[in-house]
């Protein structure tokens, strides 16, 4: 039996397990839109924690982040990981309990746009419509990054067409999401969180054995200018053909690039994104008991810290073991695949490859489901057809899933796409659009409906402006767009809230009830 066939068999076994999970939960998920979109608020603490982090990390944890470390060294990847780890902990610590409680008080909200709309007691669903539109935009971009991962994974493993494998992966994810909804998604995400963790651990151990220990890895990293520095960056020497130049079997690097405080803050800003991530925030709303969030926080934080650290190290280790295997930034994101297929028996490599598939599925099903629910619940039912039945809402959500998937496939058709770059833009979009609004909605009673609208539009608009217009200028404008957009969004909320009429007595009573904990458990 060929190596490729053994790898394929292992991955088919994994996908079959995922499909079984979908079938198990399909009947329960289709009982109502609340079950389909939020699981009836029935998630346990372990499933809440691991499904939140697995759906958040996506394929970039096993491909994008190691690829970044492989290509230019420690600094970018490390400071990004630190920002994400701190952001994860603070989000669980500060936001989770208050949001779980507030979502019940806000008319038992089951989507993020619905929560914001109910929080401000909207009659005309302006907030929920704007929020749903931005969710559709940024999750379509996010889903495309997952499909790029599928295309790269299967085309690299089996030497097949990137575009064919892109479509195959997208169809599988789409069918699975259509089948089981939020419960199936969360249950499989729990399993996939475990698979991702094990896959990272296996590759680090096997890689270190083949590298002869950590000493060789560190010696190689330190021999490359700026590659293993907190405040420096490796600078691959690239030829006219776009490939890194290789001489005498060794890749060439130029002088180290400087990496100052501005760059550090830029990467740490990734942590701000968590306050606006719908796929994580929905888990806070879906847990069965508020008191179980403490355990979820501990589990999630430990998983994230270890997984991020290992992913960064895999990139550093890969540059030592396979220094010339990947000569472009886009190709570097395949280093995890190269390590797996080179050092593991084919059948085991197949299961480790399932770790990448796990990361991709766990994210893309979340993105598709949340985007579809945003449109079906908040635009179709909230604005277009207010008397729509549960069955009609779920039908529209499934049609929306299909449309989003098709658009995401079109975006992902460029096989030179860099997963990390796609994810960073969508991450900034969500973080700046919803992050400040979430914090102010939960913790500042004076926040007004007009301030909320200004914050969303200002944050999202600044992400596009900074990314497309200001960032290419360079210098201070080279900072990651999430940081200035997050700050601008917060300023919009504060300024507009202060110059507009204070919230109504009912809105303030809701706020005080949530703050005091006077909300019945849902």
ABEGO torsion letter per residue (X at the ends): XBAAAAAAAAAAAAAAAAAAAAAAAAAAAAABAAAAAAGGGABBAAAAAAAAAAAAAEAAAAAAAAAAAAAAEAAAAAAAAAAAAAAAAAAAAAAAAAAAAAAAABGGBABAAAAAAAAAGBABBAAAAAAAAAAAAAAAAAAAAAAAAAAAAAAAAAGBBAAAAAAAAAAAAAAAAAAAEAAAAAAAAAAAAAAAAAAAAAAAAAAAAAAGEAAAAAAAAAABBGABBAABBBBBBBBAAGBBBBBGGBBBBBBBBBBBAAAAAAAAAAAAAAAABAAAAAAAAABABAAAAAAAAAAAAAAAAAAAAAAAAAAAAAAAABAAABABAAAAAAAAAAAAAAABBAAAAAAAAAAAAAAAAAAAAAAAAAAAAAAAAAAAAAAABAABBAAAAAAAAAAAAAAAAAAAAAAAABAABBAAAAAAAAAAAAAAAAAAAAAAAAABAABBAAAAAAAAAAAAAAAAAAAAAAAAAEEAAABBAAAAAAAAAAAAAAAAAAABBBBBAAAAAAAAAAAAGBBBBX
